[in-house]
Amino acid sequence: MDHDIDEVAPIVQPTANYMLRTLCDPHEDMFTLRAHGPLVRIVGSASTQLRTDYVWQALGYDVVRQILGDHENFTTRPRWSSAESPLDEPIPQDLVGQLSVYDPPEHTRLRGILTPEFTARRIRRLEPAMQELIDDRLDALEVEGPGADIQALFADPVGGGALCELLGIPRDDRTEFIRRVRQNVALSRGFKARAADSAAFNRYLDGLITRQRKDPDEGFIGMIVREHGDEVTDAELRGVFTALILGGVETVAGMIGFGILALLEHPDQRKVLFAGREEADRVVAELLRYLSPVQQPNPRMAVKDVVVGGQLIRAGEYVLCSILMANRDEALTKNANVLDVNRDSGSHVGFGHGIHYCIGAAVARTLLRMAYQTLWLRFPDLRLAVPREEIKLRNAFIDCPDQLPVAW
């Protein structure tokens, strides 16, 4: 088989810190790694976890977009045994329903069932509840007074509460539910503690699904049960729900927190939020490009030999795709390391690309626009209450500020 490829890429040892970020920006070691090229073979913790000698790290916009969009040559399904391909194995029971590890045709069937729950009409129905949640949390921020932690009082509960509203979690359950979700992704708590929270989380979901099967409401699960019934199993419902919650709560909370920080540092760009709906949506798109709280989606494994960016990736080899670095690539936009809310950021990969493009992207964009606009209408003189260097990141699967004290 002939391939139009460059000579075999050398294997690079990245620093231990290269996957860390410096608040809104990639770590400087990530830029050092990208100096080796847009697609690099690396060794380190990622290759150890995937039980391989090395993995490919995709850092350039073009190669990341190609890989994410190519479900024929790459799979997201984990390989759990010595089988040559994960496609030879059934999806593990604890991952059933999680679209991020599905391939067509299973992915096509399940996504087709879920997509109608994320229509513009349904999102518009959610807007009053989301606005009520935003207003309530800003009331709490004002009561707390200057020096309040806007991450804890606003970004975290808005991100979690909006998803609970979408998914139909009863209001009396939401505080405890979100607490368990956040404990489940807190890496500092250790595996056993997180496993206990995960078990409690699954018990709650099982009870919720059982109740919705008997008496479906207008929430996410209720609507799917009402419209699709036996087409979706309880295990699939649990997996879909788990993926949306675990993938969405911290992602939205991180995006709100990072977005606040970025707009505080670029006060001249905040006024565009109020220039019109199209302009406000452009601000959100640029913030998503610039900040990208999800650094890397699920690893991709090549199911056949494929050439990407002039490099031959052989069947069985893994690729990690850096969303953050792809969105900071000059191949996407000029001056990519500069926040510019007047640019067109529409083709960024902040929500992924291809069949695994984030199913909740439209909901997230709407919530972010409402959150940023309402915040600055209410607190036009908002400012950080601590030096920027004191702000730390949360130790979780998704990048997110841990605390964000503000004054006004």
Secondary structure, 3 states (H helix, E strand, C coil): CCCCCCCCCCEECCCCCCCCEECCEECHHHHHHHCCCCEEEECCHHHHHCCCCCEEEECCHHHHHHHHCCCCCEECCCCCCCCCCHHHCCCCHHHCCCHHHCCCCHHHHHHHHHHHHHCHHHHHHHHHHHHHHHHHHHHHHHHHCCCEEHHHHHHHHHHHHHHHHHHCCCHHHHHHHHHHHHHHHEHHHCHHHHHHHHHHHHHHHHHHHHHHHHCCCCCHHHHHHHHHHHHCCHHHHHHHHHHHHHHHHHHHHHHHHHHHHHHHHCHHHHHHHHCCHHHHHHHHHHHHHHHCCCCCCCCEEECCCEEECCEEECCCCEEEECHHHHCCCCCCCCCCCCCCCCCCCCCCCCCCCHHHCCCCHHHHHHHHHHHHHHHHHHCCCCEECCCHHHCCECCECCCCECCCEEEC
